[in-house]
Protein backbone atom coordinates (compact mmCIF):
# COMPACT_ATOMS: atom_id res chain seq x y z
CA UNK A 1 0.00 0.00 0.00
CA UNK A 2 2.90 2.36 0.69
CA UNK A 3 4.25 1.78 -2.83
CA UNK A 4 0.86 2.71 -4.31
CA UNK A 5 0.78 5.92 -2.24
CA UNK A 6 4.32 6.75 -3.39
CA UNK A 7 3.28 6.13 -7.01
CA UNK A 8 0.22 8.36 -6.56
CA UNK A 9 2.35 11.10 -4.95
CA UNK A 10 4.93 10.88 -7.75
CA UNK A 11 2.23 11.06 -10.45
CA UNK A 12 0.53 14.00 -8.72
CA UNK A 13 3.84 15.82 -8.26
CA UNK A 14 4.70 15.24 -11.92
CA UNK A 15 1.35 16.63 -13.06
CA UNK A 16 1.74 19.70 -10.85
CA UNK A 17 5.21 20.19 -12.29
CA UNK A 18 3.85 19.96 -15.84
CA UNK A 19 1.12 22.54 -15.14
CA UNK A 20 3.47 24.97 -13.38
CA UNK A 21 6.12 24.50 -16.07
CA UNK A 22 3.58 25.14 -18.82
CA UNK A 23 2.32 28.30 -17.14
CA UNK A 24 5.83 29.63 -16.58
CA UNK A 25 6.86 28.73 -20.14
CA UNK A 26 3.78 30.33 -21.68
CA UNK A 27 4.11 33.46 -19.58
CA UNK A 28 7.79 33.75 -20.46
CA UNK A 29 7.08 33.29 -24.17
CA UNK A 30 4.32 35.89 -24.13
CA UNK A 31 6.33 38.44 -22.20
CA UNK A 32 9.41 38.03 -24.36
CA UNK A 33 7.62 38.24 -27.69
CA UNK A 34 7.61 41.71 -29.30
CA UNK A 35 3.89 42.42 -29.62
CA UNK A 36 1.53 45.27 -28.93
CA UNK A 37 -0.49 45.36 -25.68
CA UNK A 38 -3.71 44.36 -27.39
CA UNK A 39 -2.08 41.42 -29.12
CA UNK A 40 -0.31 40.49 -25.87
CA UNK A 41 -3.58 40.56 -23.90
CA UNK A 42 -5.27 38.56 -26.62
CA UNK A 43 -2.45 36.00 -26.63
CA UNK A 44 -2.47 35.83 -22.81
CA UNK A 45 -6.26 35.34 -22.89
CA UNK A 46 -5.89 32.57 -25.47
CA UNK A 47 -3.11 30.96 -23.50
CA UNK A 48 -5.17 31.13 -20.29
CA UNK A 49 -8.08 29.46 -22.08
CA UNK A 50 -5.74 26.83 -23.45
CA UNK A 51 -4.26 26.29 -19.96
CA UNK A 52 -7.78 26.04 -18.47
CA UNK A 53 -8.69 23.40 -21.05
CA UNK A 54 -5.45 21.50 -20.54
CA UNK A 55 -5.63 21.74 -16.75
CA UNK A 56 -9.19 20.37 -16.94
CA UNK A 57 -7.93 17.49 -19.07
CA UNK A 58 -5.00 16.93 -16.69
CA UNK A 59 -7.35 17.05 -13.72
CA UNK A 60 -9.51 14.35 -15.32
CA UNK A 61 -6.40 12.30 -16.12
CA UNK A 62 -5.11 12.66 -12.56
CA UNK A 63 -8.54 11.72 -11.16
CA UNK A 64 -8.70 8.64 -13.44
CA UNK A 65 -5.16 7.62 -12.50
CA UNK A 66 -5.97 8.17 -8.81
CA UNK A 67 -9.09 6.01 -9.13
CA UNK A 68 -7.12 3.34 -10.96
CA UNK A 69 -4.39 3.41 -8.31
CA UNK A 70 -6.99 3.27 -5.53
CA UNK A 71 -8.68 0.28 -7.19
CA UNK A 72 -5.33 -1.42 -7.70
CA UNK A 73 -4.40 -0.75 -4.07
CA UNK A 74 -7.71 -2.24 -2.88
CA UNK A 75 -7.25 -5.30 -5.11
CA UNK A 76 -3.67 -5.81 -3.90
CA UNK A 77 -4.78 -5.37 -0.28
CA UNK A 78 -7.53 -7.96 -0.76
CA UNK A 79 -5.08 -10.34 -2.43
CA UNK A 80 -2.54 -9.86 0.38
CA UNK A 81 -5.25 -10.38 2.99
CA UNK A 82 -6.34 -13.59 1.24
CA UNK A 83 -2.73 -14.84 0.96
CA UNK A 84 -2.13 -14.01 4.64
CA UNK A 85 -5.29 -15.92 5.62
CA UNK A 86 -4.20 -18.94 3.56
CA UNK A 87 -0.68 -18.82 5.00
CA UNK A 88 -1.97 -18.57 8.58
CA UNK A 89 -4.31 -21.48 7.89
CA UNK A 90 -1.40 -23.49 6.47
CA UNK A 91 0.75 -22.62 9.49
CA UNK A 92 -2.05 -23.67 11.84
CA UNK A 93 -2.42 -26.98 9.97
CA UNK A 94 1.34 -27.56 10.07
CA UNK A 95 1.47 -26.82 13.80
CA UNK A 96 -1.46 -29.21 14.39
CA UNK A 97 0.17 -31.96 12.32
CA UNK A 98 3.52 -31.48 14.08
CA UNK A 99 1.82 -31.51 17.47
CA UNK A 100 -0.03 -34.70 16.57
CA UNK A 101 3.22 -36.33 15.40
CA UNK A 102 5.04 -35.28 18.57
CA UNK A 103 2.14 -36.47 20.70
CA UNK A 104 2.27 -39.86 18.92
CA UNK A 105 6.05 -40.07 19.30
CA UNK A 106 5.83 -39.26 23.02
CA UNK A 107 3.08 -41.87 23.44
CA UNK A 108 5.19 -44.49 21.64
CA UNK A 109 8.27 -43.69 23.74
CA UNK A 110 6.20 -43.77 26.93
CA UNK A 111 4.82 -47.17 25.98
CA UNK A 112 8.34 -48.41 25.19
CA UNK A 113 9.64 -47.19 28.56
CA UNK A 114 6.66 -48.75 30.36
CA UNK A 115 7.27 -52.04 28.54
CA UNK A 116 10.99 -51.90 29.42
CA UNK A 117 10.19 -51.23 33.08
CA UNK A 118 7.67 -54.11 33.07
CA UNK A 119 10.25 -56.44 31.48
CA UNK A 120 12.89 -55.38 34.01
CA UNK A 121 10.42 -55.84 36.88
CA UNK A 122 9.45 -59.28 35.57
CA UNK A 123 13.15 -60.16 35.29
CA UNK A 124 13.84 -59.02 38.84
CA UNK A 125 10.76 -60.88 40.04
CA UNK A 126 12.03 -64.08 38.40
CA UNK A 127 15.50 -63.58 39.90
CA UNK A 128 14.03 -62.99 43.37
CA UNK A 129 11.77 -66.06 43.02
CA UNK A 130 14.72 -68.19 41.88
CA UNK A 131 16.84 -66.93 44.80
CA UNK A 132 13.99 -67.60 47.24
CA UNK A 133 13.55 -71.12 45.83
CA UNK A 134 17.30 -71.79 45.98
CA UNK A 135 17.45 -70.48 49.54
CA UNK A 136 14.41 -72.59 50.49
CA UNK A 137 16.01 -75.69 48.92
CA UNK A 138 19.28 -75.04 50.77
CA UNK A 139 17.39 -74.44 54.00
CA UNK A 140 15.41 -77.64 53.51
CA UNK A 141 18.65 -79.57 52.93
CA UNK A 142 20.16 -78.08 56.09
CA UNK A 143 17.01 -78.87 58.05
CA UNK A 144 17.19 -82.44 56.72
CA UNK A 145 20.88 -82.59 57.66
CA UNK A 146 20.08 -81.18 61.09
CA UNK A 147 17.25 -83.75 61.51
CA UNK A 148 19.60 -86.49 60.45
CA UNK A 149 22.27 -85.27 62.87
CA UNK A 150 19.72 -84.93 65.67
CA UNK A 151 18.37 -88.44 64.90
CA UNK A 152 21.86 -89.86 64.85
CA UNK A 153 22.72 -88.10 68.10
CA UNK A 154 19.41 -89.15 69.56
CA UNK A 155 20.04 -92.79 68.64
CA UNK A 156 23.54 -92.55 70.06
CA UNK A 157 22.25 -90.92 73.24
CA UNK A 158 19.58 -93.63 73.54
CA UNK A 159 22.23 -96.36 73.12
CA UNK A 160 24.46 -94.75 75.69
CA UNK A 161 21.50 -94.29 77.99
CA UNK A 162 20.69 -98.02 77.58
CA UNK A 163 24.26 -98.98 78.20
CA UNK A 164 24.33 -96.77 81.22
CA UNK A 165 21.05 -98.21 82.42
CA UNK A 166 22.43 -101.73 81.88
CA UNK A 167 25.52 -100.87 83.82
CA UNK A 168 23.48 -99.36 86.62
CA UNK A 169 21.24 -102.44 86.67
CA UNK A 170 24.15 -104.79 86.59
CA UNK A 171 25.89 -102.94 89.36
CA UNK A 172 22.82 -103.03 91.46
CA UNK A 173 22.32 -106.67 90.89
CA UNK A 174 25.80 -107.49 91.94
Sine and cosine of phi, psi and omega as CSV:
sin_phi,cos_phi,sin_psi,cos_psi,sin_omega,cos_omega
0.00,0.00,-0.57,0.82,0.01,-1.00
-0.91,0.41,-0.62,0.79,0.04,-1.00
-0.90,0.43,-0.65,0.76,0.02,-1.00
-0.91,0.42,-0.63,0.77,0.05,-1.00
-0.91,0.42,-0.66,0.75,0.04,-1.00
-0.88,0.47,-0.68,0.73,0.03,-1.00
-0.88,0.47,-0.68,0.74,0.01,-1.00
-0.89,0.45,-0.70,0.71,0.01,-1.00
-0.89,0.46,-0.67,0.75,0.00,-1.00
-0.90,0.43,-0.69,0.72,0.00,-1.00
-0.90,0.43,-0.70,0.71,0.02,-1.00
-0.89,0.46,-0.69,0.73,0.03,-1.00
-0.89,0.45,-0.64,0.77,0.02,-1.00
-0.89,0.46,-0.71,0.71,-0.03,-1.00
-0.91,0.42,-0.65,0.76,0.05,-1.00
-0.89,0.46,-0.66,0.75,0.03,-1.00
-0.88,0.48,-0.66,0.75,0.01,-1.00
-0.89,0.46,-0.71,0.70,-0.03,-1.00
-0.90,0.44,-0.76,0.65,-0.03,-1.00
-0.89,0.46,-0.67,0.74,0.01,-1.00
-0.89,0.46,-0.66,0.76,0.03,-1.00
-0.90,0.44,-0.68,0.73,0.00,-1.00
-0.90,0.44,-0.74,0.68,-0.01,-1.00
-0.89,0.46,-0.69,0.72,0.00,-1.00
-0.90,0.44,-0.69,0.72,-0.01,-1.00
-0.91,0.41,-0.68,0.73,-0.01,-1.00
-0.90,0.44,-0.66,0.75,0.01,-1.00
-0.90,0.44,-0.70,0.72,-0.01,-1.00
-0.89,0.45,-0.66,0.75,-0.02,-1.00
-0.92,0.38,-0.66,0.75,-0.05,-1.00
-0.96,0.29,-0.46,0.89,-0.04,-1.00
-1.00,0.04,-0.33,0.94,-0.04,-1.00
-0.97,0.25,0.69,-0.73,0.00,-1.00
-0.99,0.16,1.00,-0.09,0.00,-1.00
-0.70,-0.72,0.23,-0.97,0.05,-1.00
-0.98,0.18,0.25,-0.97,-0.04,-1.00
-0.86,0.50,-0.65,0.76,-0.02,-1.00
-0.92,0.39,-0.71,0.70,0.02,-1.00
-0.90,0.44,-0.65,0.76,-0.01,-1.00
-0.89,0.45,-0.71,0.71,0.03,-1.00
-0.90,0.43,-0.63,0.78,0.02,-1.00
-0.90,0.43,-0.71,0.70,0.02,-1.00
-0.89,0.45,-0.67,0.74,0.01,-1.00
-0.89,0.46,-0.68,0.73,0.03,-1.00
-0.87,0.50,-0.70,0.72,0.02,-1.00
-0.90,0.44,-0.69,0.72,-0.01,-1.00
-0.90,0.43,-0.63,0.78,0.03,-1.00
-0.89,0.45,-0.68,0.73,0.04,-1.00
-0.89,0.46,-0.69,0.72,0.02,-1.00
-0.88,0.47,-0.69,0.72,0.02,-1.00
-0.90,0.44,-0.64,0.77,0.04,-1.00
-0.87,0.49,-0.72,0.70,0.00,-1.00
-0.89,0.46,-0.73,0.68,-0.02,-1.00
-0.91,0.40,-0.65,0.76,0.00,-1.00
-0.91,0.42,-0.57,0.82,0.09,-1.00
-0.90,0.44,-0.69,0.72,0.03,-1.00
-0.89,0.45,-0.69,0.73,-0.02,-1.00
-0.91,0.41,-0.60,0.80,0.03,-1.00
-0.88,0.47,-0.73,0.69,0.02,-1.00
-0.88,0.48,-0.67,0.74,0.02,-1.00
-0.88,0.47,-0.71,0.70,0.01,-1.00
-0.89,0.46,-0.67,0.74,0.00,-1.00
-0.89,0.46,-0.69,0.73,0.02,-1.00
-0.89,0.46,-0.73,0.68,0.00,-1.00
-0.88,0.47,-0.66,0.75,0.03,-1.00
-0.88,0.48,-0.69,0.73,0.04,-1.00
-0.89,0.45,-0.69,0.72,0.02,-1.00
-0.88,0.48,-0.71,0.70,0.00,-1.00
-0.90,0.44,-0.63,0.78,0.04,-1.00
-0.89,0.45,-0.70,0.71,0.02,-1.00
-0.89,0.46,-0.70,0.71,0.02,-1.00
-0.88,0.48,-0.67,0.74,0.01,-1.00
-0.89,0.46,-0.67,0.74,0.02,-1.00
-0.90,0.44,-0.69,0.72,0.02,-1.00
-0.88,0.48,-0.73,0.69,-0.01,-1.00
-0.89,0.46,-0.66,0.75,0.02,-1.00
-0.88,0.47,-0.71,0.70,0.03,-1.00
-0.88,0.47,-0.67,0.74,0.03,-1.00
-0.89,0.46,-0.71,0.70,0.01,-1.00
-0.89,0.46,-0.65,0.76,0.02,-1.00
-0.89,0.46,-0.67,0.74,0.01,-1.00
-0.91,0.41,-0.69,0.72,0.02,-1.00
-0.89,0.46,-0.68,0.73,0.01,-1.00
-0.89,0.46,-0.65,0.76,0.03,-1.00
-0.90,0.44,-0.68,0.74,0.01,-1.00
-0.90,0.43,-0.70,0.72,-0.01,-1.00
-0.89,0.46,-0.69,0.72,-0.01,-1.00
-0.91,0.42,-0.59,0.81,0.07,-1.00
-0.90,0.43,-0.69,0.73,0.03,-1.00
-0.89,0.45,-0.66,0.75,0.02,-1.00
-0.90,0.44,-0.68,0.73,0.01,-1.00
-0.88,0.47,-0.68,0.73,0.03,-1.00
-0.89,0.45,-0.68,0.73,0.01,-1.00
-0.89,0.45,-0.69,0.72,0.02,-1.00
-0.88,0.47,-0.67,0.74,0.01,-1.00
-0.90,0.44,-0.71,0.70,0.01,-1.00
-0.89,0.47,-0.71,0.71,0.00,-1.00
-0.89,0.45,-0.67,0.74,0.03,-1.00
-0.88,0.47,-0.69,0.72,0.03,-1.00
-0.89,0.46,-0.67,0.75,0.02,-1.00
-0.89,0.45,-0.72,0.69,0.00,-1.00
-0.89,0.45,-0.65,0.76,0.02,-1.00
-0.88,0.48,-0.69,0.72,0.03,-1.00
-0.90,0.44,-0.67,0.74,0.00,-1.00
-0.90,0.43,-0.67,0.74,0.02,-1.00
-0.90,0.44,-0.66,0.75,0.02,-1.00
-0.89,0.46,-0.71,0.71,0.02,-1.00
-0.87,0.49,-0.73,0.69,-0.01,-1.00
-0.90,0.44,-0.64,0.77,0.02,-1.00
-0.89,0.46,-0.68,0.73,0.03,-1.00
-0.90,0.43,-0.63,0.78,0.03,-1.00
-0.90,0.43,-0.69,0.73,0.01,-1.00
-0.90,0.43,-0.68,0.73,0.01,-1.00
-0.88,0.47,-0.67,0.74,0.02,-1.00
-0.91,0.42,-0.66,0.75,0.03,-1.00
-0.89,0.45,-0.70,0.72,0.02,-1.00
-0.89,0.46,-0.67,0.75,0.02,-1.00
-0.89,0.45,-0.70,0.72,0.02,-1.00
-0.88,0.47,-0.69,0.72,0.00,-1.00
-0.90,0.43,-0.67,0.74,0.01,-1.00
-0.89,0.45,-0.70,0.72,0.04,-1.00
-0.88,0.48,-0.65,0.76,0.03,-1.00
-0.89,0.45,-0.70,0.71,0.03,-1.00
-0.90,0.43,-0.64,0.77,0.01,-1.00
-0.87,0.49,-0.71,0.71,0.03,-1.00
-0.88,0.47,-0.70,0.71,0.00,-1.00
-0.88,0.48,-0.71,0.70,0.01,-1.00
-0.89,0.46,-0.70,0.71,0.01,-1.00
-0.88,0.47,-0.68,0.73,0.03,-1.00
-0.89,0.46,-0.69,0.73,0.02,-1.00
-0.90,0.44,-0.66,0.75,0.03,-1.00
-0.89,0.45,-0.70,0.72,0.01,-1.00
-0.90,0.44,-0.68,0.73,0.02,-1.00
-0.89,0.45,-0.68,0.73,0.02,-1.00
-0.90,0.44,-0.66,0.75,0.02,-1.00
-0.90,0.44,-0.67,0.74,0.03,-1.00
-0.89,0.46,-0.71,0.71,0.01,-1.00
-0.90,0.43,-0.65,0.76,0.02,-1.00
-0.90,0.43,-0.66,0.75,0.02,-1.00
-0.89,0.46,-0.67,0.74,0.03,-1.00
-0.89,0.47,-0.69,0.73,-0.01,-1.00
-0.92,0.40,-0.62,0.78,0.05,-1.00
-0.89,0.45,-0.68,0.73,0.03,-1.00
-0.89,0.46,-0.67,0.75,0.02,-1.00
-0.90,0.44,-0.66,0.75,0.01,-1.00
-0.91,0.42,-0.65,0.76,0.04,-1.00
-0.88,0.48,-0.70,0.72,0.00,-1.00
-0.89,0.45,-0.68,0.73,-0.01,-1.00
-0.91,0.41,-0.67,0.74,0.02,-1.00
-0.90,0.43,-0.68,0.73,0.00,-1.00
-0.89,0.46,-0.70,0.71,0.00,-1.00
-0.90,0.44,-0.71,0.70,0.02,-1.00
-0.90,0.43,-0.62,0.78,0.00,-1.00
-0.90,0.43,-0.69,0.72,0.04,-1.00
-0.89,0.45,-0.68,0.73,-0.01,-1.00
-0.90,0.43,-0.69,0.73,0.02,-1.00
-0.90,0.43,-0.64,0.77,0.01,-1.00
-0.90,0.43,-0.66,0.75,0.02,-1.00
-0.90,0.45,-0.71,0.71,-0.02,-1.00
-0.92,0.40,-0.61,0.79,0.03,-1.00
-0.90,0.43,-0.62,0.78,0.04,-1.00
-0.91,0.41,-0.71,0.70,0.02,-1.00
-0.87,0.48,-0.69,0.72,0.00,-1.00
-0.91,0.42,-0.63,0.77,0.03,-1.00
-0.91,0.41,-0.64,0.77,0.04,-1.00
-0.90,0.43,-0.68,0.73,0.00,-1.00
-0.91,0.43,-0.67,0.74,0.00,-1.00
-0.91,0.42,-0.67,0.74,0.00,-1.00
-0.92,0.40,-0.69,0.72,-0.03,-1.00
-0.94,0.35,-0.56,0.83,0.03,-1.00
-0.96,0.26,-0.42,0.91,0.03,-1.00
-0.99,0.13,-0.48,0.88,0.03,-1.00
-0.98,0.21,-0.46,0.89,-0.02,-1.00
-1.00,0.01,0.00,0.00,0.00,0.00
